[in-house]
Amino acid sequence: MSLAQIYCSELSVLDIQNKHTILRFENRIKCLNTVFWQMHNAISNQQKSILVLERKDDLEYINYFLSKFNLKPLSIILDANTEFLSPITINKLNEKIEVELNDINDEKANITFEFLMSELQNYLSNLRTPKLGKLSILDIYERCKLNHIQNASLDIDLFNLIPFDKFKEKKALLLSASNLYKREFKFINGKHLFNTEILLTTSFDSLQILIDDLLEQATEITNELNILEEALDVETNIKIVDSSKSIQTLLHEIKNYKNGTNYSETELIKFDFLINKFCEELKIANNFAGEVNDKIKSAEEAFANFLHLINLKRSSNKKYILKRITKHNSLIDIVPVSKKLSSFSQKLEELNLFAEQESNIGNSPYTYKIFLDAVVEKLELAKYFLETSGEYITWLKFFNQIGRNDRTLINAFINLKGDWIALFESAYLSGFKNSEILKLKDAEVLINEFISCLKDYKQSIVQQIYDIYLPLQKDNLIELNDGNYPKISWQNFFEEYSNALLTRYPIMIMDAQSYEMYIDAITPSIDNTFMLNYIPKKIPNEEWSQNVMTGYSAKYNTNIISRAKQLEDCSIRNYKGIAYNINRSMTHMNSTEINMVSLYLGQSIKKLNPQFRIFQLKGKSIISLMKDDKNAELIQILNEFGAKEIFSNEEDYNLLPAVFADPKSKPLLIVEDGFISHDPEKFNLWQLQLMEQIRISGVQIVSVNNYKLLTNSTYTLSSIITNILSKNNLEEAAVNV
C-alpha cells in the first residue's frame, strides 16, 4: 500500500492513477493535498511528472509538503519565463542529490506496517462482527451486563462442550429438563424401592395395575396363612381347656363359700381341703392367709395368674409350633399355601421390581409370614410412591433417554439455584467472550505501535525512492557552467536535457506560461502532467489522457466542464467538503480560522461516522461517537447529572460545526478505542490523523477502551464518564436538577 493511498483516503486507487478522470474540488486545501499525493504516487512508481500551476501560494503549499516528506531533493521549480537559464538555475541543475536517510530494513518495515494495519482492522472486526449467531463479543458483553446475571460456578466448560450449531438444540433440551425437574427429586433419586430399569421400561399405568395385583395375591396368601393359624389356635385351646378344667371346678367349689358368715367346723375343714387341692393343681405353695373371703380372693388371683401364664406359654408354643411345622411334619396341612407362596415368590423374582428383592421364603408358616409381611410393606410403599411420584418417573424416563453428554449438561445445572436457561446463556456467552478475548489486543497499544511503525514505514518509502533515483544521477548529470550560460536557452536546454533533467528531478514544477512555451520539447520525456487550476488550450484531444487535471477555482470548475465535453472517455469526479491543516488550538485562532476548522472537523467526523449524538450539560457540549449500545448507557448516566440530548443522527442536518465553533460549548468528544468509525472497512490513516488534529484543535477526547471493558471489571463506562465530569466540574450539576 502506497503512502498516497493511506493519506489520501478519499481518493480511490483509480482516482490517484487514472488520467482519464478530471477532479473538481470545492476546497483549496483538499485539492492541494490531492495533487501532492498524486505526484507522490507517481514517483513511488518510478514515473516522471510535471506539475503546472499558476498561484504562488499554491506553490508554497506544495513545496512545504515536498520538504515534509523528504522529496525536496528530487524536485525542481523552474522559472522558464526568461529566454536563457539564470545562474541560480544552473547551480540548481549542477547539484548532486545529498540526503541523509536512516538505515531501515525496508522489507521489515513494510511487513510490520501491513501487519499492524491488518491487526487494527481485525480488532474492529473482532469487536463488531457477529460471530455467535447475530452477536458480536461486545453485544455479548452488553447482554451479560444488562441481564445482571451472576455467572454460576459450573463444573463444565459449556462453550467448548457445545458447538454453536447445537446451541439452540441444547437450549431447548435444557428448557424441557427445567420444566420437568423439581428440586425434591434429588431426595428421591436412588432412594426409592423400585429397580430403576422397571421404572424406565414399564408404563406408569401398567406398574400401578401390577402392584395392585401383587398386593391382592399377597393378601390372599396371608389370609390363608391366618386361617391355618386359627386352626392351630383351636387345637391348642382344646388342650388348654382340658388341662385347666379340674382347676376351674375346684375354683368354682371354693367360690361357693363366698360371702358366707357362719361356717360349721366341717365346712371349714372341707374349704381348707379344697384350697390345698387347688394349690396342688396350680403347683403353687398354699400361702393364702386371712378369712374365708380373703382366701377366695387369693385363689381367684392365683387362677388369673395361671391363665396368664397359660396364654404366654400358648403364644410361645404357637411360635415354636409354627417354626417347626413343615410340609412333611405338620399338625395342619400347609402344602397348598406353600405352593402358592412359592409361585408368588418366583413371580416376584422374575419381575425384579425392587432394588432389593425378598427371596427367602423359608419352609414353615412362621417364615412365610415374615416374607409376606415384608413383601406387603414394600408393595404398599411402592403403591404410595406411584401415587405421589408420577412427575419424578416422567423426569427419570426423560433423563435416561438422552445421551451421556446431555446428561452431563443437565447434571451441571441440577444443584444450581435460579433460571437454568438464563444461567445457560450467561455461562455460554461468558465462555465465548473469554475465548474471544484471547484473540484481542488493546487498541490503544495497537494504535501506538501503528503510529510508531508508520514513522519507519514512511522513511522506508522515502528510502526506496532514493534507492531508485540516487544511482540514476551518475548517468544523468547535467554539467553546465557560467561560461555556457549566455549560450544556453530554455528551448535548447529542454530539447537536449529534458530526459536527463526529469530523471535527475522526477518532479518538475513550472507555471502555465513556461509549460505552454516548451511543451513540445518536454512532453516526450514525461510520464504524467498534473495541471492545477489550469486548462491547456492547445493540447490535442488524443493526448489529453497524459494529463491529470485538478482544480478548485471557480473559473476552473466552470470551464473544465465545457472542455471535458470535447474529450473522449472523460469522467468528472466532484469532491465536496473541505480540508484544513490544524497546527494549533482554536483558542489561538481568529474567528475565520475557527469557522474553517469547525467546518472541517464537523464534516470529516460526520463523513466517517454519521451516527453521532450530542448532549449538553452546564454549557458543555458532549459529542458521542459510540455505538447505540453504549449510547443507551451513556444517556442513562448523563440523565442523572441533568444532561439533555440536543441532537441525534436522526436529524437531517449537521450540528457539529456549530458545536465546535461555539467558544462557550467547550466540546467533549467520546469515542471507542480511539476510532471515529467502528467500521473496519473505513479504517485508514486519515482517521488517526483526524483524531490527532482534533486533539491539536483543543477538543477534549475521551476514548473508551473496549478491551479494558471486557477484561477489567472495575473499568466501566459509568466510572469513566463520572470521572471525566468530575474533572470538568460537571458532577455538581446533578444537585441542581
Protein Blocks (a to p, Z undefined) as FASTA:
>chain_A
ZZklmmmmmbcfklmmmmkbccddfbfklmmmmmmmmmmmmmmnopacddddfbfklmmm
mmmmmmmnopmmmgccddfkbfbdcfklmmmmmpccddddddddfklmmmmmmmmmmmmm
mmmmmmmmcfehjacfklmmmmmmmnopacdddfbdfklmpcfklmmmmmmmmmmmmmmp
cfklmmmgopambdfklmmmpcfklmmmmmmmmmmmmmmmmmmmmmmmmmmmmmmmmmmm
mmmmmmmmmmmmmmmmgoiabdcfklmmmmmmmmmmmmmmnopacfbgcjfklmmmmmmm
mmmmmmmmmmmmmmmmmmmmmmmpcfklcfbdcklmmmmmmmmmmmmmmnomafbdcfbg
bjafklmmmmmmmmmmmmmmmmmmmmmmmmmmmmmmmmmmpcfklmmmmmmmmmpgcjfk
lmmmmmmmmmmmmmmmmmpccfklmmmmmmmmmmmmmmmmmmmmmmmmmmmmmmmcccdd
fklmmmmcfklmmmmmmmmmmmmmmcccddfklmmmmmmmmmmmpmbdcdehiacfklcf
klmmmpccddfbfklmmmmmmmmmmpghiacdddedjddddfbdfklccfklmmmmmmmm
mmmmmmmmmcbcdddeehiacddfbdfklmmmmmmmmmmnopacfbdfkbmbdfklmmmm
mmklopadddeehiablcfklgcfklmmmmmmmmmnopacddddfklmmmmmklcfklmm
mmmmmmnopmmmmmmZZ
